[in-house]
Amino acid sequence: MVEERGLQEQLMTRRVELNQALRSLDSIWSEIEEAIVCLYVTLTSNKRVFVCGNGGSAADAQHFAAELCGKFEVIGRRPLPVIALTCNTSILTAVGNDFSFEEIFSKQIEAHAEEDDLVIGFTTSGQSKNVLNALRVAKDKKCSTICFTGRDMNNYLMRRCDHTIKVDSNKTAIIQDVHGFLIHYFCQIIDTSKELNNAKLG
């Protein structure tokens, strides 16, 4: 049985680590702002957003899509065309089996994305080959790109992404916690856009 004091100490340590990572966002505010503008321009131009990731980052991708296709805090905002590439198990398993797991997202981008659409990748390590491939194909198709990642990112992301949001941590759980915070922040900004919403807060 874990002692109550030990549990509390672990909670405090986790909170300190999370607060440090959140404070680090101040140093990349310009990149965050540019990414929000990119998302806003895509949606107000009636273009589509495709989102991908693996594991917990797949859950983040689906969470992001759900908040914008459904609702975040505003009741009555029109549904927005944000599509998670992690949901169709037939596509994922067919491409993974017949081609490779590294192509499960890029094949979908190749099939569906059009010029000026937006592709968003979540990869805490910055090393996920299927996410990197999706971003590469997106650039080939003249899409905009955003990547949410962590401290130990692959320099490839900086070269291939229009906007890279790097959380200053190398702990997967902390990076994902901050990504979740940013997802809600992005959704809040979109919810308050007059061009995308004429409803009141519910």
C-alpha positions in Angstrom: 0.0 0.0 0.0 1.4 3.4 -1.0 1.7 5.8 1.9 -0.6 8.9 1.7 2.4 11.2 2.1 4.1 9.5 -0.9 1.0 10.0 -3.0 0.8 13.6 -2.1 4.5 14.1 -2.9 4.1 12.5 -6.3 1.1 14.8 -7.0 3.2 17.9 -6.0 6.1 16.8 -8.2 3.8 16.2 -11.2 2.2 19.6 -10.7 5.6 21.4 -10.5 6.7 19.6 -13.8 3.5 20.5 -15.5 3.6 24.2 -14.4 7.2 24.4 -15.7 6.2 23.1 -19.0 3.2 25.5 -19.2 5.4 28.4 -18.3 7.7 27.5 -21.1 5.0 28.3 -23.6 5.7 32.0 -23.1 9.0 31.6 -25.0 7.2 30.2 -28.1 4.1 32.5 -28.0 4.8 33.8 -31.5 4.7 30.3 -32.9 1.5 29.5 -31.0 -0.1 32.7 -32.3 0.9 32.0 -35.9 -0.5 28.4 -35.6 -3.8 29.7 -34.3 -4.0 32.2 -37.2 -3.2 29.3 -39.6 -6.1 27.3 -38.2 -8.4 30.3 -38.3 -7.6 31.1 -41.9 -8.0 27.5 -43.0 -11.5 27.2 -41.4 -12.7 30.7 -42.5 -11.6 29.8 -46.0 -13.9 26.7 -45.9 -10.9 24.4 -46.2 -10.4 21.2 -44.2 -8.2 20.2 -41.3 -6.7 16.7 -41.0 -5.3 15.6 -37.7 -3.1 12.5 -36.8 -1.0 11.0 -34.1 -0.3 7.6 -32.4 -1.4 6.2 -29.0 -2.2 9.1 -26.6 -1.5 11.5 -29.5 -4.1 9.7 -31.5 -6.5 10.4 -28.7 -5.4 14.0 -28.8 -6.1 14.2 -32.5 -9.6 12.7 -32.1 -10.3 15.0 -29.2 -9.3 18.1 -31.2 -11.5 16.9 -34.1 -14.5 16.2 -31.8 -14.3 19.6 -30.1 -14.4 21.5 -33.5 -16.7 19.2 -35.5 -19.1 19.0 -32.6 -18.9 21.8 -30.0 -16.4 23.1 -27.4 -18.1 25.8 -25.2 -20.3 27.5 -27.7 -23.8 26.0 -28.5 -24.8 26.7 -32.0 -21.4 27.2 -33.7 -21.5 25.5 -37.1 -19.7 22.2 -37.3 -16.2 22.6 -38.7 -14.5 20.2 -41.1 -11.8 18.8 -38.8 -11.1 15.1 -39.5 -9.0 12.7 -37.4 -7.1 10.2 -39.6 -6.9 7.7 -36.7 -10.5 6.4 -36.7 -11.1 4.2 -39.8 -9.7 0.9 -38.7 -10.2 -0.7 -42.1 -8.0 1.9 -43.8 -5.4 1.8 -41.0 -5.1 -2.0 -41.0 -5.3 -2.3 -44.8 -2.6 0.3 -45.4 -0.5 -1.1 -42.5 -0.8 -4.6 -43.8 -0.5 -4.0 -47.6 2.1 -1.2 -47.5 3.5 -0.2 -44.1 2.4 1.3 -40.8 4.5 4.4 -41.8 2.0 5.2 -44.5 -1.3 4.9 -42.6 -1.7 8.7 -42.5 0.1 9.8 -45.6 -2.1 7.6 -47.9 -5.1 9.4 -46.5 -3.6 12.8 -47.0 -2.7 11.8 -50.6 -6.3 10.7 -51.2 -8.2 13.5 -49.5 -6.2 16.6 -48.9 -6.3 19.6 -51.3 -4.2 22.7 -51.7 -4.6 25.1 -48.7 -6.0 22.4 -46.4 -4.3 22.1 -43.1 -2.6 19.0 -41.7 -1.9 18.8 -37.9 0.4 16.1 -36.4 0.8 15.2 -32.8 4.1 13.4 -31.9 5.5 13.8 -28.4 8.9 12.4 -29.5 9.0 14.2 -32.9 10.1 10.8 -34.3 6.8 9.2 -35.4 7.5 8.2 -39.0 3.8 7.9 -40.0 3.2 11.5 -38.7 6.3 12.8 -40.4 5.3 11.1 -43.7 1.8 12.7 -43.4 3.4 16.1 -43.0 5.8 15.5 -46.0 2.9 14.5 -48.3 0.9 17.5 -47.0 3.6 19.9 -48.1 3.9 18.2 -51.5 0.2 18.9 -51.9 0.6 22.5 -50.9 -1.2 22.1 -47.6 -0.4 24.1 -44.5 1.2 22.1 -41.6 1.3 22.4 -37.8 3.1 19.9 -35.5 2.7 19.6 -31.7 5.7 17.9 -30.2 8.2 17.9 -27.3 11.7 18.9 -26.5 13.5 16.0 -28.2 12.0 16.7 -31.6 13.4 15.7 -34.9 14.9 18.7 -36.8 13.0 17.4 -39.8 9.9 18.9 -38.3 11.4 22.4 -38.3 12.2 22.0 -42.0 8.9 20.5 -43.0 6.3 22.2 -40.8 5.0 25.7 -41.2 4.5 25.9 -37.4 6.1 23.7 -34.8 4.8 23.9 -31.2 7.5 22.4 -29.0 6.7 21.7 -25.3 9.8 22.1 -23.2 9.7 18.6 -21.6 11.0 15.1 -22.5 8.3 13.4 -20.4 5.6 12.0 -22.6 2.8 12.5 -20.0 3.7 16.1 -19.4 4.0 16.9 -23.1 0.5 15.3 -23.6 -0.9 17.3 -20.7 0.3 20.5 -22.3 -1.0 19.4 -25.7 -4.4 18.9 -24.2 -4.2 22.4 -22.7 -3.3 23.9 -26.0 -6.1 21.9 -27.8 -8.7 23.6 -25.5 -7.0 27.0 -26.0 -7.1 26.7 -29.8 -10.8 25.6 -29.6 -11.6 28.6 -27.3 -10.2 31.0 -29.9 -12.1 29.4 -32.7 -15.3 29.4 -30.6 -15.0 33.2 -30.1 -14.5 33.9 -33.8 -17.4 36.0 -35.2 -16.8 34.5 -38.6 -17.3 31.0 -37.4 -19.9 31.5 -34.7 -22.9 33.8 -34.1 -24.1 32.0 -31.0 -23.8 32.8 -27.4 -21.9 30.8 -24.8 -24.0 27.9 -23.6 
